[in-house]
Amino acid sequence: MSSCDSSPSVLDELYRGRVRWDLLAPFPALPPAPHAVEELAALLRAMVDPEEVERTGQLPPAALKALREEGFLALTIDRELGGLGLSDAEAFQVLRAGASWSGAVAFTLGVGNGFGSGSYLRVLPPGPLRDMICERVAAGIVSGGADAEPAGTANRTRATVAVPVEDGAAYLISGEKVFIGNGPTADLVDVSATIEGTGEVRLFFVDTRSPGFEVTARHEFMGLRGAAIGSLRLDRVRVPAEWLMPEDGDGWRMRPDGDGAEQIEPEADLAGLALLGRHLVIVPAALAIAQRCLQYSRDFVARRVIDGRGLGEYEEIRRVVADTAADVFTIDCLSRWALLGRDRADTRPDLTVVKNLASRLCWRAVDRTVSLLGAEGYESAASKARRGAPPLPVERLFRDARALRVAGGVDFMLDAWSAEASLAAFYGENREPAPQVAGGRAVFVEEQARRLAEVCGRLTTAHPREELFARQRLLRVVGRIAAELLSMSVVLAAADPETAELADISCAGSRHRLAALWSQLDHPEPGRSPIDVPLLTEGLIDHARA
């Protein structure tokens, strides 16, 4: 994975009041779709019935076997190791094709390619660990990362413990992991654990055939039915010391460190891999769902007649469909920038924001589509099929889309963490004044960026770092303001004469959201002590019981 470490992040520059149009232009274009897109589509048409997966909660074993054998769990891995040798942007297109057919397929492939053991080959030095992973990848393994624990991934420590044994030649790992993508089917997982006596949290690669390793449950999520997600238990599982991630590699932890900044240092290549992995799990699925919502909306409007008039002749209906089209365009632009802008800018800070923007835009699109298609029934696809209505799986998309706002880090915490990471640089920094507004179509974005920089400067001057970073609601609002400005910047840079109207609709939505967000900063809620919320909650519960 390459990243232009000498160039700034477009997101970080927005916090400083600068809109870097020079980095955004010319806007990158996706490469032609690889043959793997059609190959995957053909495989899924032949082997995966999305409604059957929804009913049973499982992908057909034969389909998973075919996905392994055909290299779809190793999209960016070298062909010499059995992968398809695709670029990240090409892999994105394959993952989007999978997501357009089945959310379970999308999650399985996203986890396998984004967080699978083979993804670490980009940064691992020669040695026993790399050799082992190469051998297992060539054998066609299913893999994933096992980090989440019952106490929550936001904790800096891990209750899973690795005890050195045999004079340091191996470790015995004990603990419990939950919500592990591909966990029930994986052959190899990287497990986060605290090394006894050091307090360090490190990654260990664990063969799931090892004695003491157990899949304890298969989770049934509210969405993504059919994806293999489960809880794991390790009871003194022996792992050779050679299978421990090198000492300088803890950038995989996608949360603020002890100083508040998200771990995306240029020297920590693992951090970039973790952010890319989250992107590949979430954003292709978000784009695919939004695209299907647009298709369903257009088809519905074309076939529906109300009082003798085509549904598409009504103003509000036209606006609803146009908003969904603009959402699709925006997600597409954001994904292209995050994947293809790395040669000219450091897009790692942008990746976290793009995850949130894409999943929220997808959620708005599917929520809007459920309302629009409500005239044909608030029903599952199976229920519609039984009475002869078009069996569009909008209800399934609705649940899958909501999952995307939680998977990879719940959206409201990512807002706060993103703001922390960018604001951290303000402390002790000699800030240059933002340049004057250049004029033209981008005036609003530039003015808003200058306003953001002024607010961030005042906040970091008036409050010590620890005090400011404890104000999570404030950070969430600041983070969302920056996200909307990134969205507008990217969309305006990507727009051409054919997409100018979509860009206008997208930016109009951002402007309305920005107005509400600025209002929250200008007129904050009254301060509350930590005890207020529990007291209020208890009162409401007591009232309900009465």
Secondary structure as GFF3:
##gff-version 3
##sequence-region A 1 546
A	DSSP	alpha_helix	10	15	.	.	.	ID=ss1
A	DSSP	alpha_helix	21	24	.	.	.	ID=ss2
A	DSSP	alpha_helix	35	47	.	.	.	ID=ss3
A	DSSP	alpha_helix	50	56	.	.	.	ID=ss4
A	DSSP	alpha_helix	61	69	.	.	.	ID=ss5
A	DSSP	three_ten_helix	79	81	.	.	.	ID=ss6
A	DSSP	alpha_helix	88	101	.	.	.	ID=ss7
A	DSSP	alpha_helix	103	114	.	.	.	ID=ss8
A	DSSP	three_ten_helix	117	122	.	.	.	ID=ss9
A	DSSP	alpha_helix	128	138	.	.	.	ID=ss10
A	DSSP	beta_strand	143	146	.	.	.	ID=ss11
A	DSSP	beta_strand	161	165	.	.	.	ID=ss12
A	DSSP	three_ten_helix	166	168	.	.	.	ID=ss13
A	DSSP	beta_strand	170	181	.	.	.	ID=ss14
A	DSSP	beta_strand	188	195	.	.	.	ID=ss15
A	DSSP	beta_strand	201	207	.	.	.	ID=ss16
A	DSSP	beta_strand	213	218	.	.	.	ID=ss17
A	DSSP	beta_strand	229	240	.	.	.	ID=ss18
A	DSSP	three_ten_helix	241	243	.	.	.	ID=ss19
A	DSSP	alpha_helix	269	303	.	.	.	ID=ss20
A	DSSP	beta_strand	305	306	.	.	.	ID=ss21
A	DSSP	beta_strand	309	310	.	.	.	ID=ss22
A	DSSP	three_ten_helix	311	313	.	.	.	ID=ss23
A	DSSP	alpha_helix	315	340	.	.	.	ID=ss24
A	DSSP	alpha_helix	348	372	.	.	.	ID=ss25
A	DSSP	three_ten_helix	373	376	.	.	.	ID=ss26
A	DSSP	alpha_helix	381	386	.	.	.	ID=ss27
A	DSSP	alpha_helix	394	404	.	.	.	ID=ss28
A	DSSP	alpha_helix	411	423	.	.	.	ID=ss29
A	DSSP	three_ten_helix	424	426	.	.	.	ID=ss30
A	DSSP	alpha_helix	443	462	.	.	.	ID=ss31
A	DSSP	alpha_helix	465	469	.	.	.	ID=ss32
A	DSSP	alpha_helix	472	494	.	.	.	ID=ss33
A	DSSP	alpha_helix	500	522	.	.	.	ID=ss34
A	DSSP	alpha_helix	532	545	.	.	.	ID=ss35
###
